Amino acid sequence: MSIGTGLSEDLVAFGPSQDFAMTSPTSGPVRFALVPLPSDVARTIDTLAKQRGQDRVQFIVDSLQEQLNGSAPSFEEMMAPIAEDFRESGMTEEDLDALVDQERQAIWDDKRS
């Protein structure tokens, strides 16, 4: 939900509204929060929200609820698919180190030229 007060598009407001329905019922009145977001954070949130089929506000509310309920995935859980792909690739840790070093050097060379 955007704020139509001339404030930056990267400010998020949420609270009771006709067009805002929370996916989880609340036990009391919904409170408003006005949160200034750096543009890069807002873009990241928008991208992640779109991946979930949500708008920015619902994504933020759901993310906060996940954090408060302890239901957010652990780092290990988030990295599990990457670790599995690495195991299936047949690469050794030394191969990965060499690849990272090669790419880091290529980026450094590109920046210097």
Residue pairs with C-beta under 8 A, 6 or more apart in sequence:
1 13
1 14
1 17
1 19
1 20
1 55
1 57
2 9
3 11
3 13
3 34
8 36
9 42
10 36
10 37
10 38
10 39
10 41
10 42
11 34
11 35
11 36
11 37
12 33
12 34
12 35
12 37
12 42
12 56
12 57
12 60
13 32
13 33
13 34
13 35
13 57
14 20
14 30
14 32
14 33
14 57
14 60
14 61
15 30
15 31
15 32
15 33
16 29
16 30
20 57
22 30
22 58
22 61
23 58
23 61
23 62
24 65
35 60
37 45
42 56
45 56
45 59
45 60
46 56
48 59
49 55
49 56
49 58
49 59
52 59
52 62
54 62
63 72
66 72
86 96
91 99
